[in-house]
């Protein structure tokens, strides 16, 4: 029987690294952020709806969405963020469902891992058999985000505080991975998680 696992955690906590290791170990993995980028490409249904609502100012010369402009609007306005999510999330769920159905058809005993930052906030974690929360110490998260996205401390804090705190997310976790001690330690925890998932 197929095992569907949701992987989540705050920004810059190391989700992508954990997802990569699980992929190496043989899980079927999907990055929902990547899917979200695909469903807003020109010609995709979410693109038209976003431009209709937010206006053509958010489209670049190359005809694609200017993610920075759109980000600036939604980061500072909860209602606009809700609106964007209400356009994008259903399209992402549809793409996930198609992908999971394809895998199930070719490998019914697969372990499928979907990485989605807002899984708990949107309630979509209920669609999974197990939930894994990736987290790290708040100071480490802040440093990683500043370094990765070249942000000031205030900018990074604003992004982190726009998300549900890790402590809240952990209440929904069947498994948790703490990435505070770096790559090698995280890899060991992820391998141990994989062993536990294969038993299920």
Buried (B, 14 or more C-beta within 10 A) or exposed (E): EBBBBBBBBBBBBBBBBBBBBBBEBEBBBBBBBEBBBEBBEEEBEBBEBBBEEBEEEBBEEEEEBBEEBBBEBBBEEEEBBEBBBEBBBBBBBEBBEEBBEEBBEEEEEBBBBBBBBBBBBBEBBEBBBBBBBBBBBBEBBBBBBBEEEEBEEEBBBEBBEEBBEBEEBBEBBBBBBBBBEEEEEBBEBBEEBBEEBEEE
